[in-house]
Amino acid sequence: MSRITRLDIDDSGLPPPSAEIEQERRVAVFDLLEDNSFALPGREDAPAPEGPFALKLFIRDGRLVFDTCTEAGEKVAEFHLSFGPFRQAVKDYFQICASYYEAVKKLPPSQIEAIDMARRGIHNEGARILQERLDGKVVLDIDTARRLFTLVCVLTPVK
């Protein structure tokens, strides 16, 4: 089973998210645990670790950490990613989300739909960046990458 069955997010030390961002996070976690594809490739002299996996996301020394264990708690991998490649996509995502939340309150459906399409495009770009950054470390599909990108946004120190 190449999937995540447990997800912990350590956001201690970060300011509390807005109600909208907290809702995005809850939806991303729920959707991720319901349906995801997450596999760790084998290394030169070791076979691929078998899932399902427990994943913990947190920040250490200004880097995003993916701490991956088996369901039984045996550590299988830990990846540290720089936030640099994500900064513009995260900034754009938060800006378009703010526009979307405002639009929902007062704009007609056609304009809301246009903003939502732009939001999905930025979200897809962030997911693509995440897939590139994890290339060779984790194999994940685009839907899993999209949900994880949402969680990367929640953990990003600069918004």
C-alpha positions in Angstrom: 0.0 0.0 0.0 1.8 3.1 -1.3 -0.1 5.7 0.6 -0.2 7.9 3.6 -2.6 6.7 6.3 -1.6 9.2 9.1 -0.6 12.8 8.8 0.7 15.1 11.5 1.4 18.7 11.0 3.6 20.6 13.6 2.8 24.2 13.1 3.9 25.2 16.6 5.8 28.5 16.5 3.7 29.8 13.6 1.0 32.4 13.9 -2.5 31.0 13.9 -4.0 30.7 10.4 -7.1 32.6 9.4 -10.4 30.7 9.5 -10.4 30.3 5.8 -6.8 28.9 5.7 -7.7 26.6 8.6 -10.6 25.3 6.6 -8.4 24.8 3.5 -6.0 22.8 5.7 -8.8 20.6 7.2 -10.1 19.9 3.7 -6.6 19.1 2.4 -5.9 16.7 5.2 -9.3 15.0 4.9 -9.0 14.6 1.2 -5.3 13.5 1.4 -6.1 10.7 3.9 -9.1 9.6 1.8 -7.2 9.3 -1.4 -3.5 9.6 -2.0 -0.6 8.0 -3.8 2.7 8.2 -1.9 5.6 5.8 -2.5 9.3 5.8 -1.6 11.6 4.4 -4.3 14.3 2.0 -3.4 17.9 3.2 -3.0 21.0 1.7 -4.5 21.4 -1.2 -2.1 18.0 -1.1 -0.3 14.5 -2.1 -1.6 11.7 0.4 -1.6 10.1 0.7 1.9 6.6 -0.6 2.0 3.7 1.5 3.1 1.3 2.5 4.3 3.1 5.5 5.8 2.7 8.0 8.5 3.9 11.5 7.5 4.8 14.4 9.7 5.3 17.8 8.2 7.1 20.6 10.1 9.7 23.3 9.8 13.2 22.9 11.1 16.0 25.4 10.6 13.9 27.3 8.1 13.3 24.2 5.9 10.2 22.1 5.2 10.6 18.6 6.6 8.8 15.5 5.4 9.4 12.9 8.2 8.2 9.5 6.9 7.6 6.4 9.0 5.8 3.1 8.7 2.5 2.9 10.4 4.3 1.0 13.2 6.5 4.1 13.7 9.7 2.8 12.1 11.5 5.8 10.4 12.0 5.2 6.7 13.0 8.6 5.3 13.3 12.3 6.1 13.5 15.0 3.4 14.4 18.6 4.0 13.3 21.1 1.3 14.1 24.7 1.0 11.1 27.1 0.9 12.8 29.2 -1.8 11.3 27.4 -4.9 7.8 27.6 -3.3 7.8 31.3 -2.3 6.3 32.8 -5.4 3.6 30.1 -5.8 2.7 30.3 -2.1 2.5 34.2 -2.3 0.4 34.0 -5.5 -1.8 31.3 -3.9 -2.5 33.4 -0.8 -3.3 36.4 -2.9 -5.7 34.6 -5.2 -7.4 32.9 -2.2 -7.9 36.3 -0.6 -9.5 37.5 -3.8 -11.6 34.4 -4.0 -12.9 34.8 -0.4 -13.8 38.4 -1.1 -15.4 37.5 -4.4 -17.7 34.9 -2.9 -19.2 37.6 -0.6 -20.1 40.1 -3.4 -19.4 39.1 -7.0 -21.6 37.2 -9.5 -20.9 33.5 -10.1 -19.2 34.1 -13.4 -16.5 36.3 -11.8 -16.1 33.9 -8.9 -15.6 31.0 -11.4 -12.9 33.0 -13.2 -11.0 33.6 -10.0 -11.5 30.0 -8.9 -10.0 28.9 -12.3 -6.9 31.1 -11.6 -6.7 29.7 -8.1 -6.6 26.1 -9.5 -3.9 27.1 -11.9 -1.7 28.5 -9.2 -2.4 25.4 -7.1 -1.4 23.1 -9.9 1.8 25.1 -10.4 2.6 24.7 -6.7 1.9 20.9 -6.9 4.2 20.7 -9.9 7.0 22.4 -8.0 6.5 20.0 -5.1 6.7 17.0 -7.4 9.9 18.4 -8.9 11.4 19.0 -5.5 10.5 15.5 -4.3 11.6 13.8 -7.6 13.8 10.8 -6.8 12.7 10.9 -3.2 8.9 10.3 -3.3 6.6 9.2 -6.1 3.2 11.0 -5.8 0.4 11.7 -8.1 -0.8 15.3 -8.9 -3.8 15.1 -6.6 -1.6 14.1 -3.7 0.9 16.9 -4.6 -2.0 19.4 -4.7 -3.1 18.5 -1.2 0.4 18.5 0.1 1.0 21.9 -1.5 -1.9 23.3 0.4 -0.2 22.1 3.6 3.1 23.5 2.5 1.3 26.9 2.2 0.0 26.6 5.8 3.5 26.0 7.0 5.2 28.6 4.9 6.8 31.2 7.2 6.5 34.1 4.7 3.0 34.8 3.4 
